[in-house]
Each structure stands twice: as C-alpha cells, then as structure tokens.
Amino acid sequence: MKKMIYSANFIIVSYDKKEDLFIVAVCKKEKVVKVGSFHKGIKDTEKNAVLKIMENNKIKSDSRSLTVKPGICVDLTFSAFQNGQLVNAFFKQFLLPFNWKDCTYEQLTQILKPKKVEITNPDKLLFPKKNTTKQDYINYLETIAPYLLPYLKDRLLTLIRFPHGLFGESFYQKQCPDYAPAFIETWKKDSIDYIVCNNIETITWLGNQLAFEFHIPFETIYSEGKPSEIVFDLDPPSKEYFSLAIVAAKQLKKILDNLHLLSFLKISGNKGIQVYIPLQEKNFTYEETRRFTEFVAHYMVSAEPDLFTIERLKKNRGNRLYIDYIQHSAGKTIIAPYSLRGNEDGSVACPIYWEELTEQLTPNTFTMEFVLSRLNNNENPFADYFDAKNKQPFQKVLDFIK
C-alpha cells in the first residue's frame, strides 16, 4: 500500500485552546472554508509567536477558542483529504509574506490529483554489463517505492546522478534544479533548497533524471537536529576484503545483543556492510550517540587490532577494516535502504537478515532483479524497523557507558 504525502497552503483562522489545535481553512468560491487542524511539527517558539500575533489581531476570544481574520498562511503536509478534512496534518513552515486569497480549494484539489511523469529516452542503456535500460530502472523504482519511501520521508536528499548512465561522469546534487516540476517538495537549509521525496511521483521524476544513488541524513527535517537512528559503517579496504565486513558485523551483533539493542543489517551495495540501530524520535543528541559509537568502535579495535581500525587516513589502515563511527553525525549522509549504487553491477543497498550473514554472502548478488524477487517472496528484513524505535533500551545503554 503506497502512502502518499501531500503538501499545500492553508490559512490559520482560529486556535482551539482546549485541544491545543490550530484550525486551518482555504478559500472556496469567495468563502473561507475550514478543512482541518494541526498541532504537530510546530516548535514552541513558533507557536508562541503566532499566538501572540493572533491575540493582537483577534476577532473573538473566549475560554474555548481564539479567532482571527484571514491573514496567517502556513504550508502543511498531510496524508489524505477525506470528507473535506485533512488527515495527519503536519506543520512545515509559515508563508510570510503570502496572500491568503491564494490558499484556494482549487490548489488543494490540484495537488491531490495524481501527477503524470513523462519518461524520456526509456530505451537508453544505463548498465551495459546487465543490459539495463532506463525503463528497467524506472520500473524498479516504482515497484520498490513502498519499501524505499519510508526511509526517504522528510529527509534532505543528496543525490548522485549519472546523466549518461555508466558511460559518462557522475555528480553530486543537493540543490533542487530550477526546472523541477511544481509537485517536487523542497526544504531550505543552509541556503540550499533540498529535494524531499515523500511520494512515488518524485521518485519517478528523480529516476528519469538518472539519479542512481539516494543519500540521506540521519535525521528528518522535523527531528530538531536529533538522529533517528545510529548506523555503523563497516568499510573494508576493497571488495576483495568483504569477508572482513562479515566478521566485523558478526562481532558487532554480539555486542549489541549483549546490550539488548535491536539491530538491523544492510549490504551497502559497494564493498561494505551497515548496521542500523533505530532510535526513538527526538530523544537523543548526536553527542550522546557519538559517545556510544566511539565506545563500541574502540572496544572492537582493542579486541581485534589486526582486523579493525578507526584510522581516518586510508594510507595508514593497511588491509584492516575501517569502523567509521565519525560518519554518524549532523550533516553527514548514508545510502538509503533499497537505493541503487552507481557501479557496473548496478548493485542495491539492500537490507538482509542476520541469518544471511555467512561466508557465502557477496554484494554482487543484490541486483535490482534479485531484490525485487526477494520482496515478491515477502522477504523484508526491515519489516519491524519502525516498531523497534519505541522498544529500544538505548537510554539504559547510555547510562551504563557513563
């Protein structure tokens, strides 16, 4: 089941004091019609500021509500529009300055219509070794979307695009291009308008732009700068030393099990393995998670100094596996689960079961076709990933380390 996330503009018309809800509306045939409410996503400072403005421009105020003339506009995300009401409305940003009359019912219904994305040059060969065309890649993305989208949701995308397939140069892209269609959502940070991919139309469009790699930060745009998960990146010197990543992942699993932490495993799609520890949202800082990752990395290196290292300089690592705990920090990114990689095999950064961590494991197995066949067989190793967030006893582990 594909869960769509929409974004539209609304007018704040009142505040429900008892329920702590902002009531929003749109203009419909010269009338202001209420269409829902929100309280999630808005920071306390933003909430206090807008309430002060509303108090100064009130039409009516009593113990139940505070009503104002139309004027304050907001951008909200929501998952559906049912029976004339928004479902799961979430505050995104204030729209200042913005003409409230432009928050129309027509723009809302237009956003809800499915967007058709034109596929250009569908027969273009992308991966010559696998004879994979652009249409093959688009088909993969659209099929994998229900599994990929939850990890892209509300995250700032850093893309690696291959405009000529593997025949030409690739480049990193953070800034949303000017020619992007109107349905592409963006979020500004540090003067960059990042693409936020919350629906299948955006995935399809990015695929048509030949974005092969989807890299995401460890936090969402709403998590107040706090990580949503911990990821250990186990990085051997080359694919020939992939067996080192298997050894490291097994040892890391023992440590995490002893600490009663729930963990998940993913092939990076290149030469390494990544171990995920989902966290409760907005609960822990990067400073706290760094204390943990550093502790574990040093412990693993002290136990096997000939196999593992935390040396940043490649020339000083020798043939040891690098345990990259520094990568887990604000502003850094990691390849998203189920994203393709821009290598000649077109490998996928694929979640796997811990039971699959054997000496026979190899990244080359995880092609687009193989990954789709796994999902067709209901093999979804990250199925319980989001449920694990609220079961994770990470605070106890932090207390133990302290």
C-alpha positions as CSV (number, residue, x, y, z in Angstrom):
1,M,0.0,0.0,0.0
2,K,1.6,3.3,-1.1
3,K,1.2,6.0,1.4
4,M,1.2,9.4,-0.3
5,I,2.4,12.6,1.5
6,Y,1.0,15.9,0.1
7,S,1.9,19.5,0.8
8,A,-0.4,22.5,0.4
9,N,-1.0,26.1,1.6
10,F,-3.7,27.0,4.3
11,I,-5.0,29.9,6.3
12,I,-5.0,29.8,10.1
13,V,-8.4,31.0,11.2
14,S,-8.6,30.1,14.9
15,Y,-6.9,28.3,17.8
16,D,-8.7,25.7,19.9
17,K,-7.4,26.4,23.4
18,K,-8.7,23.2,25.0
19,E,-7.5,20.8,22.3
20,D,-4.3,22.8,21.5
21,L,-5.1,22.8,17.8
22,F,-4.7,25.5,15.1
23,I,-7.7,25.4,12.8
24,V,-7.0,26.0,9.1
25,A,-9.1,26.9,6.1
26,V,-9.0,27.5,2.3
27,C,-10.8,29.9,0.0
28,K,-13.6,28.3,-1.9
29,K,-15.8,30.5,-4.1
30,E,-15.0,33.6,-2.1
31,K,-15.8,31.8,1.2
32,V,-13.3,30.8,3.8
33,V,-14.0,27.1,4.4
34,K,-12.4,25.2,7.4
35,V,-10.7,22.0,6.2
36,G,-8.8,20.7,9.3
37,S,-6.4,21.4,12.1
38,F,-2.8,20.7,13.2
39,H,-0.5,20.8,16.2
40,K,2.3,18.5,15.2
41,G,5.6,19.9,13.8
42,I,5.4,23.4,15.1
43,K,8.1,24.4,17.6
44,D,7.2,26.1,20.9
45,T,8.9,29.3,19.9
46,E,6.9,29.4,16.6
47,K,3.7,28.5,18.4
48,N,4.1,31.3,21.0
49,A,4.9,33.8,18.3
50,V,1.9,33.1,16.1
51,L,-0.4,33.0,19.2
52,K,0.9,36.5,20.1
53,I,0.1,37.7,16.6
54,M,-3.4,36.1,16.8
55,E,-4.1,37.7,20.2
56,N,-3.2,41.1,18.8
57,N,-5.5,40.6,15.7
58,K,-8.3,38.7,17.3
59,I,-11.9,38.9,16.2
60,K,-13.2,36.8,19.1
61,S,-11.6,35.2,22.2
62,D,-13.1,33.1,25.0
63,S,-12.2,30.2,27.1
64,R,-12.6,27.8,24.2
65,S,-11.1,29.5,21.2
66,L,-9.2,32.4,19.7
67,T,-10.5,33.6,16.3
68,V,-8.7,35.9,13.8
69,K,-9.3,37.4,10.4
70,P,-7.7,35.5,7.5
71,G,-4.0,36.5,7.0
72,I,-1.6,34.0,8.6
73,C,-0.7,31.4,6.0
74,V,1.1,28.1,6.5
75,D,2.5,25.2,4.5
76,L,1.3,21.8,5.8
77,T,1.9,18.3,4.9
78,F,-0.9,15.7,5.1
79,S,-1.5,12.1,4.2
80,A,-5.1,12.4,2.8
81,F,-8.1,14.7,2.4
82,Q,-11.2,12.8,3.4
83,N,-14.8,14.1,3.9
84,G,-13.5,17.6,3.5
85,Q,-10.9,17.3,6.2
86,L,-7.1,16.9,6.3
87,V,-5.7,13.7,7.7
88,N,-2.4,13.7,9.7
89,A,-1.7,17.4,9.1
90,F,1.8,18.4,10.0
91,F,3.3,21.9,10.2
92,K,6.0,22.6,7.6
93,Q,6.6,26.3,7.6
94,F,5.0,29.8,7.8
95,L,4.4,31.5,4.4
96,L,5.5,35.1,5.0
97,P,4.6,37.2,3.1
98,F,1.8,35.3,1.3
99,N,-1.6,36.4,0.1
100,W,-4.2,34.4,2.0
101,K,-6.5,34.5,-1.0
102,D,-4.1,32.3,-2.9
103,C,-4.7,29.5,-0.4
104,T,-7.5,28.1,-2.5
105,Y,-9.6,25.0,-2.6
106,E,-8.5,24.6,-6.2
107,Q,-4.8,24.4,-5.4
108,L,-5.6,21.8,-2.7
109,T,-7.6,19.6,-5.1
110,Q,-5.0,20.1,-7.9
111,I,-2.3,18.8,-5.5
112,L,-4.4,15.7,-4.8
113,K,-4.5,14.7,-8.4
114,P,-2.0,12.0,-9.5
115,K,0.9,13.6,-11.4
116,K,2.0,12.0,-14.6
117,V,5.7,11.9,-15.1
118,E,7.0,11.7,-18.6
119,I,9.8,9.2,-19.1
120,T,12.3,10.5,-21.7
121,N,14.5,8.0,-23.7
122,P,13.2,4.9,-22.0
123,D,15.4,2.6,-24.1
124,K,18.6,4.4,-23.1
125,L,21.2,1.8,-21.9
126,L,22.4,2.5,-18.4
127,F,24.3,-0.6,-17.2
128,P,25.9,-2.3,-20.2
129,K,27.1,-5.3,-18.2
130,K,23.5,-6.1,-17.2
131,N,21.9,-4.7,-20.3
132,T,19.7,-2.5,-18.1
133,T,17.7,0.3,-19.7
134,K,16.3,3.5,-18.3
135,Q,12.8,2.0,-18.3
136,D,14.1,-1.0,-16.4
137,Y,15.4,1.3,-13.7
138,I,12.2,3.3,-13.6
139,N,10.2,0.1,-13.2
140,Y,12.4,-0.9,-10.3
141,L,12.0,2.4,-8.5
142,E,8.2,2.4,-8.9
143,T,8.0,-1.2,-7.7
144,I,10.3,-0.6,-4.8
145,A,8.7,2.7,-3.8
146,P,6.6,1.4,-0.9
147,Y,9.8,0.0,0.7
148,L,12.1,2.9,-0.1
149,L,9.8,5.9,0.7
150,P,9.6,5.3,4.5
151,Y,13.4,5.9,4.7
152,L,13.3,9.0,2.4
153,K,10.3,10.5,4.1
154,D,11.0,14.1,5.3
155,R,14.8,13.8,4.8
156,L,17.0,16.1,2.8
157,L,18.2,14.3,-0.3
158,T,21.8,14.2,-1.6
159,L,21.7,12.5,-5.0
160,I,24.4,11.1,-7.2
161,R,23.2,11.5,-10.8
162,F,24.6,9.7,-13.9
163,P,23.1,11.6,-16.8
164,H,24.7,9.2,-19.3
165,G,24.4,6.0,-17.4
166,L,27.7,4.4,-16.6
167,F,29.1,5.7,-19.8
168,G,29.8,9.2,-18.5
169,E,30.7,11.2,-15.5
170,S,28.5,11.4,-12.3
171,F,28.0,14.3,-10.0
172,Y,26.5,15.0,-6.6
173,Q,23.3,17.1,-6.4
174,K,21.9,18.8,-3.4
175,Q,20.2,21.9,-4.8
176,C,16.8,21.3,-6.4
177,P,17.1,22.4,-10.1
178,D,15.0,25.3,-11.4
179,Y,13.4,23.1,-13.9
180,A,11.9,20.7,-11.3
181,P,8.1,20.4,-11.6
182,A,5.8,22.1,-9.1
183,F,5.0,18.8,-7.3
184,I,8.6,18.4,-6.1
185,E,8.8,19.3,-2.5
186,T,11.8,21.2,-1.1
187,W,13.2,22.3,2.2
188,K,15.7,25.1,2.6
189,K,18.7,24.5,4.9
190,D,22.0,26.5,4.8
191,S,20.8,28.4,1.7
192,I,20.2,25.1,-0.2
193,D,16.8,24.0,-1.4
194,Y,17.0,20.3,-0.9
195,I,14.6,17.9,-2.5
196,V,12.3,16.0,-0.1
197,C,11.0,12.8,-1.6
198,N,7.7,11.8,0.0
199,N,5.8,10.2,-2.9
200,I,6.1,8.0,-5.9
201,E,5.9,10.8,-8.4
202,T,9.0,12.4,-7.0
203,I,10.8,9.0,-7.1
204,T,9.8,8.5,-10.7
205,W,11.0,12.0,-11.7
206,L,14.3,11.5,-10.0
207,G,14.7,8.2,-11.8
208,N,14.0,10.0,-15.1
209,Q,16.8,12.4,-14.1
210,L,19.0,9.3,-13.7
211,A,19.6,9.8,-10.0
212,F,21.0,6.4,-9.1
213,E,22.1,7.0,-5.5
214,F,19.8,8.4,-2.8
215,H,21.8,9.5,0.2
216,I,20.0,10.7,3.3
217,P,21.0,12.3,6.7
218,F,20.4,10.5,10.0
219,E,17.6,12.9,11.0
220,T,14.4,14.2,9.4
221,I,13.5,17.8,8.8
222,Y,11.3,17.7,11.9
223,S,13.5,15.9,14.4
224,E,15.1,19.1,15.7
225,G,18.6,18.1,14.8
226,K,18.5,14.7,16.7
227,P,19.3,11.4,15.0
228,S,16.5,9.0,14.1
229,E,18.9,6.1,14.1
230,I,22.5,5.0,14.7
231,V,24.4,3.4,11.8
232,F,27.8,1.7,12.0
233,D,29.5,1.8,8.6
234,L,31.9,-1.2,8.3
235,D,34.2,-0.4,5.5
236,P,36.8,-2.9,4.3
237,P,39.7,-1.7,2.1
238,S,38.2,-3.3,-1.1
239,K,35.6,-5.8,-2.3
240,E,38.3,-8.5,-2.1
241,Y,38.2,-8.0,1.7
242,F,34.4,-8.1,2.0
243,S,34.9,-11.1,4.4
244,L,36.3,-8.6,6.9
245,A,32.9,-6.8,6.9
246,I,31.2,-10.1,7.6
247,V,33.5,-10.8,10.6
248,A,33.0,-7.2,11.9
249,A,29.2,-7.4,11.6
250,K,29.1,-10.7,13.5
251,Q,31.2,-9.3,16.3
252,L,29.1,-6.1,16.4
253,K,25.9,-8.2,16.6
254,K,27.2,-10.0,19.7
255,I,28.0,-6.6,21.4
256,L,24.5,-5.2,20.5
257,D,22.8,-8.4,21.6
258,N,24.6,-8.2,25.0
259,L,23.3,-4.7,25.4
260,H,19.8,-5.8,24.4
261,L,19.7,-3.4,21.5
262,L,17.6,-4.2,18.4
263,S,19.7,-4.0,15.2
264,F,19.2,-4.4,11.5
265,L,21.6,-5.3,8.7
266,K,22.1,-3.8,5.3
267,I,24.6,-4.5,2.4
268,S,26.0,-1.2,1.3
269,G,25.8,-2.1,-2.4
270,N,29.6,-1.4,-2.8
271,K,32.1,-3.1,-0.5
272,G,30.8,-2.9,3.0
273,I,28.1,-3.6,5.5
274,Q,26.0,-1.2,7.5
275,V,24.4,-2.0,10.9
276,Y,21.3,0.1,12.0
277,I,20.0,0.8,15.4
278,P,16.6,2.6,15.2
279,L,16.0,5.3,17.9
280,Q,13.0,6.9,19.3
281,E,12.5,10.3,17.6
282,K,13.8,13.5,19.1
283,N,15.2,11.6,22.2
284,F,18.9,11.6,21.8
285,T,21.6,14.1,20.6
286,Y,24.5,13.4,18.3
287,E,26.8,13.9,21.2
288,E,25.1,11.1,23.1
289,T,25.1,8.7,20.1
290,R,28.8,9.6,19.4
291,R,29.6,8.6,23.0
292,F,28.1,5.2,22.2
293,T,29.6,4.6,18.7
294,E,33.0,5.7,19.9
295,F,32.8,3.3,22.8
296,V,31.9,0.4,20.6
297,A,34.4,1.2,17.9
298,H,37.3,1.4,20.4
299,Y,36.2,-1.9,22.0
300,M,36.1,-3.7,18.7
301,V,39.6,-2.3,17.7
302,S,41.1,-3.2,21.0
303,A,39.7,-6.8,20.7
304,E,41.0,-7.3,17.1
305,P,43.7,-4.6,16.3
306,D,44.9,-6.6,13.3
307,L,41.5,-6.7,11.7
308,F,39.8,-3.4,12.5
309,T,40.9,0.3,12.7
310,I,39.4,3.7,13.4
311,E,42.3,5.4,11.5
312,R,40.8,8.1,9.2
313,L,43.7,8.2,6.7
314,K,43.4,5.3,4.2
315,K,47.1,5.1,3.7
316,N,47.5,4.2,7.4
317,R,44.9,1.5,7.5
318,G,46.7,-1.2,5.7
319,N,44.3,-4.1,4.9
320,R,42.2,-3.5,8.0
321,L,38.5,-2.8,8.1
322,Y,37.6,0.8,9.0
323,I,34.9,1.2,11.6
324,D,33.5,4.6,10.7
325,Y,31.8,6.0,13.8
326,I,32.6,9.6,12.9
327,Q,30.4,9.5,9.9
328,H,27.4,9.3,12.2
329,S,27.0,13.0,12.8
330,A,24.9,16.0,11.9
331,G,25.1,16.9,8.2
332,K,26.6,13.5,7.2
333,T,24.6,11.1,4.9
334,I,24.4,7.4,4.2
335,I,23.0,5.5,1.2
336,A,19.3,4.8,1.7
337,P,17.9,1.2,2.0
338,Y,17.0,-0.1,-1.5
339,S,18.8,2.6,-3.3
340,L,20.8,1.6,-6.4
341,R,24.6,2.1,-6.5
342,G,26.4,3.6,-9.4
343,N,28.7,0.6,-10.0
344,E,29.0,-1.7,-13.0
345,D,26.8,-4.4,-11.4
346,G,24.1,-1.9,-10.5
347,S,24.1,-3.4,-7.0
348,V,21.4,-2.4,-4.5
349,A,22.0,-1.2,-0.9
350,C,19.8,-4.0,0.3
351,P,18.5,-4.9,3.8
352,I,19.3,-8.5,4.7
353,Y,18.5,-10.9,7.6
354,W,21.2,-11.5,10.2
355,E,20.9,-15.2,9.2
356,E,22.2,-14.3,5.8
357,L,25.5,-13.1,7.2
358,T,27.5,-16.1,6.1
359,E,30.8,-16.6,4.3
360,Q,28.9,-17.1,1.0
361,L,27.4,-13.5,1.2
362,T,28.5,-11.2,-1.6
363,P,27.3,-7.7,-2.6
364,N,27.2,-8.7,-6.3
365,T,24.2,-10.9,-5.7
366,F,21.9,-8.0,-4.8
367,T,20.9,-6.7,-8.3
368,M,17.6,-4.9,-9.0
369,E,16.1,-8.2,-10.2
370,F,17.2,-10.2,-7.2
371,V,16.0,-7.6,-4.7
372,L,12.5,-7.5,-6.4
373,S,12.3,-11.3,-6.3
374,R,13.1,-11.2,-2.6
375,L,10.3,-8.7,-1.9
376,N,7.9,-10.8,-4.1
377,N,8.7,-13.6,-1.7
378,N,7.8,-11.4,1.3
379,E,11.5,-11.2,2.3
380,N,11.6,-7.8,4.1
381,P,14.3,-7.8,6.7
382,F,13.4,-4.2,7.8
383,A,9.7,-5.0,8.3
384,D,9.9,-4.3,12.0
385,Y,12.3,-1.4,11.8
386,F,10.0,1.4,12.8
387,D,8.3,-0.6,15.5
388,A,11.7,-1.2,17.1
389,K,12.2,2.5,17.7
390,N,10.0,2.6,20.8
391,K,11.3,-0.7,22.1
392,Q,14.9,0.3,22.0
393,P,16.5,0.5,25.5
394,F,19.2,3.0,24.4
395,Q,18.9,5.2,27.5
396,K,20.0,2.3,29.7
397,V,23.0,1.7,27.5
398,L,24.0,5.4,27.7
399,D,23.7,5.2,31.5
400,F,25.9,2.1,31.5
401,I,28.6,3.8,29.4
402,K,28.6,6.9,31.6
